[in-house]
């Protein structure tokens, strides 16, 4: 996360899979996904100097939550 914050100019946009409504077999595949991580982004990024602008659930075509959108902005130096 530190490197992500270091190289960003202004915004960081993260999308995390919402796995609570998935079947167990699908949930296990998501958890085994080596390119994605489930972190407490609000806590991690606040201490790195980013301000949360958006935290929103994204729904599929049937209205079921599938992902969470996180948008952060770098605090301006004063």
TORVO-95066 format. One record per residue (C-alpha): x, y, z. Coordinates in steps of 0.02 Angstrom, whole numbers, padded with zeros to 5 digits, always signed. Layout:
<recs>
XYZ;...
</recs>
This chain:
<recs>
+00000+00000+00000;+00143+00117+00037;+00207+00100-00141;+00033+00128-00212;+00018+00289-00112;+00194+00343-00157;+00167+00334-00345;-00008+00408-00351;-00026+00589-00402;-00199+00625-00336;-00326+00483-00332;-00325+00299-00284;-00472+00192-00342;-00491+00016-00271;-00625-00114-00307;-00644-00260-00188;-00751-00414-00221;-00898-00434-00102;-00900-00619-00065;-01036-00639+00067;-01172-00689-00055;-01063-00810-00154;-01074-00997-00142;-00936-01075-00039;-00844-01147-00190;-00839-00976-00275;-00789-00891-00113;-00641-01010-00094;-00581-00968-00270;-00591-00781-00230;-00496-00804-00067;-00361-00901-00160;-00341-00759-00287;-00158-00708-00269;-00176-00539-00356;-00308-00469-00240;-00313-00432-00055;-00448-00397+00074;-00384-00256+00185;-00458-00123+00296;-00426+00012+00165;-00498+00159+00264;-00376+00129+00407;-00226+00087+00299;-00242+00233+00180;-00289+00366+00309;-00122+00344+00397;-00035+00359+00227;-00106+00534+00198;-00260+00494+00091;-00437+00555+00120;-00584+00441+00079;-00701+00519-00050;-00814+00372-00088;-00859+00203-00014;-00999+00126-00117;-01070-00046-00149;-01083-00097-00332;-01228-00210-00379;-01252-00336-00518;-01398-00331-00640;-01512-00414-00512;-01476-00287-00375;-01361-00399-00273;-01202-00319-00200;-01048-00390-00286;-00906-00264-00260;-00859-00116-00153;-00786+00040-00232;-00659+00141-00132;-00599+00312-00194;-00463+00409-00103;-00378+00575-00133;-00204+00628-00081;-00208+00768+00048;-00132+00928-00017;+00027+00985+00071;+00000+01144+00171;
</recs>
